[in-house]
Amino acid sequence: MHKLAQLDQQFVWHPFTQMRDWLRREPIVIASGKGAVLRDVKGREFLDANSSIWTNLHGHQHPKINAAITRQLKKISHSSALGFANEPASLLAERLVKIAANGSRVADSNGHRTPKFNPKSKITNPKLEKVFFSDDGSTALEVALKLAYEFTRRTRGAKTKPRFLSLDGAYHGDTLGAVSLGHIILFHKAYGGMLFATDKIMSPYCYRCPFNRAKPERNDARKYRKCHWECVGLVEKKFAAQKKKNNDYAAFVFEPLMQGAAGMIPQPSGWLTQVTEIARANGALLIADEVMTGFGRSGVTCHVDDKAIASVSKNPASAKLFATQRVGITPDFLCVAKGLTGGYLPMAATLTTQKVFNAFLGEYEEFKTFFHGHSFTGNQLGSAASLASLDLLATKASVLQRARLQKQLHNELQSLWALPHVGDIRQVGLVAGIELVKNWRTREPFALRERAGIRVCEAMARQGVLTRPVGNVIVLMPPYCTTPVQLQKMVSALSEAVESILPRK
Ligand SMILES: *Cc1c(COP(=O)(O)O)cnc(C)c1O
């Protein structure tokens, strides 16, 4: 065994990992990376098919991001945001506010915008104008949660007990506030005693929806579903019931367009606009968790064909970077992390409105201050990397590359329908989840203890393709620099792994 692998096994405790299994075999020790390729200490090469757990955007060792970090390194790596401003964090905050506004309508005199999806709607979009920096997705959510909580108490009265609503299967991180918002029993049950109560609504998981009367087809379940939007009806009921208790929800928290750790669960077209409109009409703030979907992950346009590619190449600035923008919604809190720095450094941000900001203004002795912060808030290296990543995202080359990759991903995935153990293939932009089942005709799932997803990913690793499953869902989330040949290899490795691990009967 390699010396470093030995040290790892002796000293390191890995996240979300059954360490007994981990200790049974020699781990892959990553030594370097370039583009979509990771290289280990033994010189073996692997494709980074989940962008290093959904973080990487432009590939490893991108010269522009490397240069930005190096330039900043020569000035200073970190100084505190407690008491001091700094150059890259100031520039980054300005830039984030600017890109968050892309595609929204011009604000009226109250700073409100009408959502695009429904011009008749009386509900208006706010404008995101303030940025609170932190370190991870979890902390970005924690900040939104605390701000929404306190904002609600300050506007509705100090006796209010703000209550939050989120989606079934939701994952918003592992700190306790974020876990309270989450609804994954397997991860969260053990900590129940430490959490505060939140409510959940059903997630629009068309493939396994009890209201979907359609028989399984060899197609994305969103496309062939037969229902009457019962899920949206339930959301309406939930809000009405809460109103009866005289305690409207303080906020609705959601991952837009696709829930990640819930199992790559995409939302059928129209769901998000209806549900957020209901939430807004009931006075709830919107907290959008774009930790996974942000920075172009949700795709350049809904469906990419040659026409869409031609159109984005003419106007690259029209490509939206956030899933909420894709449907014309501006939330009251926008949480970003993973891809913010291009996936190079841990950094996160929570964007919010002037209105929320103002609720925390007062004389010092009123103690309206937002008493929250982290040692590395507004870190310079992270900010410099983020600015370089955002520069790249705005280039025509990147927009075109993303459009082509999105289209190719769609095309390559179609071959997987030939596998009887593939039940559903779900793609949103540059994210895909492939759900493995015992029998596609019945949708019968593999029991978790069969470790079907894990075994398939292990077989993919043997073929030089690295990803991690969510239960029985295999995730493909290629870095934006992935070449056509590399993408082909990711999908064929998946196909071969399924064939060898889950043989046809
Ligand atoms: C990963 C993730 C988080 C948590 O982010 P960390 O950086 O791991 O704390 C929160 N929300 C979503 C949607 C995520 O994908």
The ligand as a Tripos MOL2 file, in Angstrom:
@<TRIPOS>MOLECULE
LIG
   15    15     1     0     0
SMALL
NO_CHARGES

@<TRIPOS>ATOM
      1 C1        -23.5270   20.6210   -0.9170 C.3       1 LIG1
      2 C2        -24.7850   21.3160   -0.6310 C.ar      1 LIG1
      3 C3        -24.9710   22.0270    0.5640 C.ar      1 LIG1
      4 C4        -23.9410   22.0360    1.6640 C.3       1 LIG1
      5 O1        -22.7600   22.6390    1.2470 O.3       1 LIG1
      6 P1        -21.3890   22.3560    2.0280 P.3       1 LIG1
      7 O2        -20.4050   23.2280    1.3430 O.co2     1 LIG1
      8 O3        -21.1060   20.9000    1.8750 O.co2     1 LIG1
      9 O4        -21.6130   22.7330    3.4460 O.co2     1 LIG1
     10 C5        -26.1500   22.7160    0.7240 C.ar      1 LIG1
     11 N1        -27.0950   22.7200   -0.2270 N.ar      1 LIG1
     12 C6        -26.9470   22.0650   -1.3720 C.ar      1 LIG1
     13 C7        -28.0190   22.1290   -2.4000 C.3       1 LIG1
     14 C8        -25.7960   21.3270   -1.6230 C.ar      1 LIG1
     15 O5        -25.6670   20.6520   -2.7640 O.3       1 LIG1
@<TRIPOS>BOND
     1     1     2 1
     2     2     3 ar
     3     2    14 ar
     4     3     4 1
     5     3    10 ar
     6     4     5 1
     7     5     6 1
     8     6     7 2
     9     6     8 1
    10     6     9 1
    11    10    11 ar
    12    11    12 ar
    13    12    13 1
    14    12    14 ar
    15    14    15 1
@<TRIPOS>SUBSTRUCTURE
     1 LIG1         1 GROUP 0 **** ****
